[in-house]
Each structure stands twice: as C-alpha cells, then as structure tokens.
C-alpha cells in the first residue's frame, strides 16, 4: 500500500481511537458527577441527623441542669431550713417504719445538701435564663450537690466551664454545629474528621481521559467515605439519643419526686407551727411525717448526686440504677 494511504489509514485509526477515548472520558466524567452527587446527598443527610441529635441531646442535658438548680433552690432549700430547726431529732426512734434501715441522711450529707441549696438559690437569683448553657450542661451531667455543696459562692460556677471542657462529649455538644465547631468526640466514638460532606468534584478546562479516569476513582472513593460517615453517624446518633432519653427520664422523675417532697415539707412546717421545735414533743404520727420527709429528701439528694455521664462521656450505669430505684420508691410511696 502506498505510503500516503498507510498514513491516512493510521490517521483514521488514531482519530477513531481518539474519539473513543473522548467518549470514554465523557462517560467517566458523567459517572463521576453522578457518584459525587449521590455521595453529597448521603453525607448531607447524615450530617443533618447528627446535628439534630447533637442539639436534642444538648437541650435535654441543659434542661436537666436547670431542673436540678430549680429544685435545690426551692423545695430542697425549704426542707433543709425547716428540718434543721427541729431540736433533739432522732429518726431512729420512729416506730413501725420498715424503711428506717434505708435511712442514711448523715450530718455531712445534710450539710452538703444545705450548702448546695443555698448555692443554687444564689445562681437562680438572677433568673435561670441568664445561666450559661455550659454551666447548666455541667450541672445536668454531674452531681449538682458535689459541684455546689463543696465550694463557696462563685467558685463552683467559675470552674464549671473547665469541668465541661475536660469531657469531650460536653465540649462537642456545647460547640455548636459541625460547620461552626468542627468535629469532636461523642459517646466515646470519634466523629470522622475527613469528611463533612461529599467533596465537590472540580471540573474545568480541557477534559483528558486520564483526568476523567482519576475523577471517577476519586468520586468512588468519596462515596465510600460518605457511606462510612453515614454508618458512624448512625452509631453516634443512637448514643446521643440514649443520653437525651436518660436525661429526660431523670428530669421527669426528679420533678415528680420534688412535688412529693413539697407536700411533706408543708406537713412538716405545719407540725412545727402546731407542736413546736422539740422532737420529744411529737407524737408517732408527727414523727412518722418527719421521717417520711427525710426519706424523700434523701432519695432526691441521691438523684441529684448521680452523674449522668462519666469522664469519658458515656452514660453511667449508676444513673440507670438510681433512676430505677427512684421510680420504685415513688410507686411504693405515693
């Protein structure tokens, strides 16, 4: 075959190959765009669920912290003030009460409860709405009596932000949205730091086959990351939901228990008004009322004392146990 025809044939073949490569490149680029869009939607949906769970959990813990301060500064304060007025009190003298064996309201625990109630009243004096969210989260997460009852006014409040910051879960929950605060730790699980949403595929200029192939590989890799992100966020959302549910249940039981305590504090005050301040002057019914009031206060203190989260940010087993015991106490008493 003459050389011109050979060269022409080669040129046609090369052109055909070039067209095919161009078509392959376009197909790869189209696939890359489609995969990237799917990854973006998957990651955005997971991120939205994670941020919603984060917000709900933060709100539940803040609400519990607010409730703890509220009951300490009102009903509990009313109890310690009036109970502390009674002279020669000896609850062990109360006859016919099986629950005596469970009574453990020592002088030290009563003192801590008293101190905590006055600290809470001081905090709430300017309105609970003015208390910082991080402070309320710390009260909701840890023992309010320990945080308030063992420090002078202001000391505990000033240290709470540091307490919360040492707990990665609280720091992350209090850090706002993912877009604003980056990633942190929740429930002992690391939130993925390499992917907030499926990275947008940058396409511009001339499209070469090698670039299109790389874009397709990158898109597939990004989709795998999005799937992994979705899997991890599901685990974290489950953990956060568990924390929020526990906080809500504790607040609900604490509210019921506090109403119950308020009734007995009222009766105790009536006894003081009618019979006086000397325990020895009370009849058995009056002694029984005072004892019951002390038992309810002790139960409430235990609930206020119990930490919701451990230092590592996980739900404590103690909070579950105390919650169950308090429910049983209410069911048997009310």
PLY file of the C-alpha trace (Angstrom):
ply
format ascii 1.0
element vertex 334
property float x
property float y
property float z
element edge 333
property int vertex1
property int vertex2
end_header
0.00 0.00 0.00
1.39 3.38 -0.91
2.71 5.37 1.99
0.11 8.17 1.74
-2.67 5.61 2.06
-0.93 3.95 5.03
-0.57 7.27 6.75
-4.18 8.07 6.02
-5.30 4.75 7.48
-3.21 5.34 10.56
-4.69 8.79 10.88
-8.23 7.45 10.62
-7.50 4.76 13.21
-5.89 7.30 15.51
-8.85 9.58 15.06
-11.26 6.78 15.85
-9.22 5.86 18.91
-9.20 9.49 19.97
-12.97 9.71 19.57
-13.40 6.55 21.64
-11.09 7.91 24.33
-13.06 11.11 24.28
-16.33 9.24 24.63
-14.87 7.13 27.46
-13.65 10.28 29.18
-17.09 11.87 28.93
-18.73 8.70 30.25
-16.27 8.54 33.15
-16.81 12.20 33.95
-20.59 11.77 33.86
-20.31 8.79 36.19
-18.02 10.79 38.46
-20.55 13.61 38.66
-23.41 11.21 39.38
-21.49 9.35 42.08
-20.34 12.60 43.67
-23.88 13.92 43.79
-25.04 10.71 45.49
-22.17 10.94 47.99
-23.04 14.57 48.67
-26.70 13.76 49.38
-25.77 10.82 51.60
-23.26 12.86 53.61
-25.58 15.88 53.90
-28.41 13.72 55.22
-26.13 12.05 57.76
-24.71 15.42 58.84
-28.21 16.83 59.35
-29.23 13.87 61.52
-26.04 14.17 63.54
-26.51 17.88 64.17
-30.16 17.33 65.14
-29.18 14.59 67.60
-26.45 16.84 68.96
-28.89 19.70 69.52
-31.57 17.48 71.10
-29.08 15.93 73.49
-27.63 19.29 74.46
-31.12 20.65 75.14
-32.03 17.62 77.29
-28.90 17.94 79.44
-29.34 21.70 79.81
-32.96 21.18 80.84
-31.93 18.63 83.48
-29.29 21.01 84.83
-31.87 23.77 85.06
-34.28 21.47 86.91
-31.58 20.46 89.42
-30.81 24.07 90.26
-34.52 24.86 90.47
-35.38 22.11 92.97
-32.25 22.72 95.03
-33.01 26.41 95.34
-36.68 25.94 96.23
-38.09 22.72 97.73
-34.79 21.32 98.96
-33.88 24.65 100.50
-37.28 24.74 102.22
-36.64 21.25 103.58
-33.17 21.90 105.00
-34.21 25.17 106.61
-37.19 23.68 108.44
-35.73 20.26 109.16
-32.68 21.99 110.63
-34.86 23.86 113.12
-36.04 20.71 114.90
-34.20 20.04 118.16
-33.27 16.63 119.59
-34.31 14.94 116.39
-33.86 11.17 116.44
-35.44 9.46 113.48
-34.38 6.06 114.79
-36.98 6.42 117.50
-39.75 6.36 114.93
-41.75 3.18 115.46
-43.12 0.77 112.90
-41.23 2.03 109.87
-39.54 -0.66 107.81
-37.71 1.95 105.70
-35.61 3.00 108.72
-32.90 0.61 107.60
-32.52 2.63 104.38
-32.19 5.99 106.10
-28.72 7.45 105.77
-29.16 11.21 106.00
-25.91 11.90 107.86
-24.80 15.28 109.19
-22.26 15.53 106.37
-24.76 14.75 103.62
-27.29 17.14 105.17
-24.63 19.85 105.29
-23.75 19.30 101.63
-27.40 19.40 100.69
-27.85 22.61 102.65
-24.82 24.26 101.06
-25.91 23.16 97.60
-29.42 24.55 98.11
-28.09 28.00 99.04
-25.63 27.97 96.15
-28.44 27.03 93.76
-30.61 29.82 95.13
-27.79 32.27 94.54
-27.36 31.07 90.97
-31.08 31.29 90.28
-31.43 34.73 91.91
-30.81 36.46 88.59
-33.03 34.03 86.72
-32.13 30.63 85.30
-32.39 32.06 81.80
-29.21 34.01 82.49
-27.18 30.94 83.45
-24.73 29.92 80.73
-25.59 26.81 78.75
-22.22 25.22 79.50
-22.83 25.65 83.22
-26.26 24.06 83.00
-24.80 21.20 80.97
-22.27 20.55 83.70
-24.98 20.51 86.38
-27.07 18.23 84.20
-24.18 15.85 83.60
-22.57 15.67 87.03
-23.53 15.68 90.70
-25.14 19.05 91.36
-24.72 18.58 95.11
-21.00 17.92 94.75
-20.49 20.85 92.39
-22.47 23.25 94.56
-22.22 21.90 98.08
-18.46 21.82 98.50
-17.48 25.25 97.22
-18.21 28.80 98.18
-20.38 31.02 96.02
-18.78 31.68 92.64
-16.04 29.08 92.94
-18.07 26.21 91.57
-19.64 28.40 88.91
-16.28 29.61 87.69
-14.90 26.10 87.46
-17.78 24.56 85.58
-16.64 25.63 82.15
-13.37 23.86 82.80
-15.17 20.77 84.07
-17.26 20.62 80.93
-14.24 21.20 78.72
-12.44 18.16 80.13
-15.31 15.99 78.93
-15.03 15.65 75.17
-18.72 14.86 74.80
-19.82 18.01 76.63
-17.26 20.10 74.79
-18.54 18.78 71.47
-22.22 19.11 72.41
-21.63 22.66 73.56
-19.60 23.58 70.50
-22.44 24.38 68.17
-22.95 22.99 64.71
-20.45 20.84 62.86
-19.88 23.61 60.36
-19.06 26.06 63.15
-17.11 23.89 65.53
-15.56 21.07 63.56
-15.61 17.58 64.97
-15.14 16.12 68.42
-15.95 13.05 70.47
-19.45 11.83 71.31
-20.23 8.84 73.48
-16.70 7.52 73.22
-16.81 7.35 69.40
-14.72 9.52 67.14
-16.67 11.50 64.60
-14.98 11.34 61.22
-12.82 14.39 60.66
-12.03 13.93 56.97
-15.48 14.37 55.54
-18.16 16.90 56.35
-19.94 16.37 53.06
-19.00 14.69 49.78
-16.25 16.87 48.30
-17.38 18.70 45.18
-15.68 17.49 42.03
-13.72 20.34 40.45
-14.06 20.17 36.68
-12.75 22.83 34.37
-10.66 23.41 31.27
-9.90 20.64 28.80
-11.10 17.14 29.64
-8.45 14.48 29.19
-9.04 10.77 29.53
-6.56 10.44 32.40
-8.23 13.29 34.29
-11.67 11.77 33.80
-10.48 8.38 35.00
-8.91 9.95 38.09
-12.10 11.93 38.72
-14.10 8.70 38.61
-11.73 7.00 41.05
-11.88 9.99 43.40
-15.68 10.05 43.22
-15.90 6.37 44.08
-13.51 6.91 46.99
-15.59 9.85 48.20
-18.74 7.75 48.05
-17.09 5.08 50.20
-16.19 7.81 52.69
-19.77 9.07 52.66
-21.07 5.56 53.39
-18.59 5.21 56.24
-19.61 8.64 57.56
-23.29 7.61 57.48
-22.52 4.38 59.36
-20.56 6.18 62.08
-23.15 8.93 62.49
-25.88 6.31 62.97
-23.91 4.86 65.89
-23.31 8.28 67.36
-26.94 9.34 66.94
-28.02 6.19 68.78
-25.65 7.03 71.63
-26.82 10.65 71.75
-30.45 9.57 71.75
-29.71 7.30 74.72
-28.13 10.19 76.63
-31.04 12.50 75.84
-33.62 9.90 76.87
-31.86 9.21 80.16
-31.62 12.94 80.93
-35.32 13.43 80.13
-36.39 10.50 82.30
-34.27 11.69 85.22
-35.78 15.16 84.94
-39.30 13.70 84.81
-38.75 11.55 87.90
-36.98 14.39 89.72
-39.95 16.64 89.03
-42.41 14.08 90.45
-40.21 13.40 93.47
-39.86 17.11 94.16
-43.65 17.55 94.13
-43.85 14.70 96.63
-41.19 16.30 98.83
-43.02 19.65 98.71
-46.14 18.01 100.17
-44.24 16.57 103.12
-42.25 19.75 103.70
-45.58 21.57 104.00
-46.79 19.00 106.57
-43.50 19.29 108.48
-43.91 23.06 108.67
-47.45 22.62 109.97
-46.11 20.30 112.69
-43.50 22.86 113.68
-46.16 25.57 113.87
-48.60 23.43 115.81
-46.36 21.39 118.12
-43.08 23.27 118.24
-39.44 22.51 117.51
-38.71 19.76 120.02
-38.74 16.23 118.62
-39.66 14.84 122.04
-42.99 16.68 121.91
-44.10 14.99 118.68
-46.50 12.05 118.65
-45.82 8.98 116.48
-47.78 10.30 113.51
-45.81 13.53 113.55
-42.52 11.66 113.89
-43.57 9.44 111.01
-44.24 12.51 108.85
-40.84 14.00 109.64
-39.19 10.66 108.91
-41.01 10.34 105.59
-39.95 13.85 104.66
-36.32 12.99 105.42
-36.55 9.79 103.34
-37.91 11.66 100.33
-35.21 14.31 100.71
-32.54 11.61 100.91
-33.89 9.96 97.75
-33.93 13.30 95.96
-30.38 14.02 97.06
-29.24 10.70 95.64
-30.83 11.53 92.31
-29.21 14.98 92.35
-25.91 13.39 93.34
-25.78 10.92 90.47
-23.75 11.79 87.39
-25.39 11.27 84.03
-22.11 10.94 82.15
-18.72 9.50 83.00
-15.50 11.43 82.41
-15.18 9.63 79.07
-18.60 10.90 78.02
-20.55 7.66 78.33
-23.81 7.10 80.18
-23.16 5.90 83.72
-24.63 2.66 84.95
-25.29 4.39 88.26
-27.71 6.84 86.62
-29.74 3.93 85.26
-29.79 2.15 88.63
-30.70 5.25 90.64
-33.42 6.13 88.14
-34.98 2.68 88.50
-34.70 2.75 92.31
-36.31 6.19 92.47
-39.20 5.05 90.28
-39.76 2.09 92.60
-39.63 4.38 95.62
-42.28 6.65 94.14
-44.51 3.77 93.13
-44.33 2.27 96.62
-44.78 5.59 98.43
-47.30 7.63 96.50
0 1
1 2
2 3
3 4
4 5
5 6
6 7
7 8
8 9
9 10
10 11
11 12
12 13
13 14
14 15
15 16
16 17
17 18
18 19
19 20
20 21
21 22
22 23
23 24
24 25
25 26
26 27
27 28
28 29
29 30
30 31
31 32
32 33
33 34
34 35
35 36
36 37
37 38
38 39
39 40
40 41
41 42
42 43
43 44
44 45
45 46
46 47
47 48
48 49
49 50
50 51
51 52
52 53
53 54
54 55
55 56
56 57
57 58
58 59
59 60
60 61
61 62
62 63
63 64
64 65
65 66
66 67
67 68
68 69
69 70
70 71
71 72
72 73
73 74
74 75
75 76
76 77
77 78
78 79
79 80
80 81
81 82
82 83
83 84
84 85
85 86
86 87
87 88
88 89
89 90
90 91
91 92
92 93
93 94
94 95
95 96
96 97
97 98
98 99
99 100
100 101
101 102
102 103
103 104
104 105
105 106
106 107
107 108
108 109
109 110
110 111
111 112
112 113
113 114
114 115
115 116
116 117
117 118
118 119
119 120
120 121
121 122
122 123
123 124
124 125
125 126
126 127
127 128
128 129
129 130
130 131
131 132
132 133
133 134
134 135
135 136
136 137
137 138
138 139
139 140
140 141
141 142
142 143
143 144
144 145
145 146
146 147
147 148
148 149
149 150
150 151
151 152
152 153
153 154
154 155
155 156
156 157
157 158
158 159
159 160
160 161
161 162
162 163
163 164
164 165
165 166
166 167
167 168
168 169
169 170
170 171
171 172
172 173
173 174
174 175
175 176
176 177
177 178
178 179
179 180
180 181
181 182
182 183
183 184
184 185
185 186
186 187
187 188
188 189
189 190
190 191
191 192
192 193
193 194
194 195
195 196
196 197
197 198
198 199
199 200
200 201
201 202
202 203
203 204
204 205
205 206
206 207
207 208
208 209
209 210
210 211
211 212
212 213
213 214
214 215
215 216
216 217
217 218
218 219
219 220
220 221
221 222
222 223
223 224
224 225
225 226
226 227
227 228
228 229
229 230
230 231
231 232
232 233
233 234
234 235
235 236
236 237
237 238
238 239
239 240
240 241
241 242
242 243
243 244
244 245
245 246
246 247
247 248
248 249
249 250
250 251
251 252
252 253
253 254
254 255
255 256
256 257
257 258
258 259
259 260
260 261
261 262
262 263
263 264
264 265
265 266
266 267
267 268
268 269
269 270
270 271
271 272
272 273
273 274
274 275
275 276
276 277
277 278
278 279
279 280
280 281
281 282
282 283
283 284
284 285
285 286
286 287
287 288
288 289
289 290
290 291
291 292
292 293
293 294
294 295
295 296
296 297
297 298
298 299
299 300
300 301
301 302
302 303
303 304
304 305
305 306
306 307
307 308
308 309
309 310
310 311
311 312
312 313
313 314
314 315
315 316
316 317
317 318
318 319
319 320
320 321
321 322
322 323
323 324
324 325
325 326
326 327
327 328
328 329
329 330
330 331
331 332
332 333
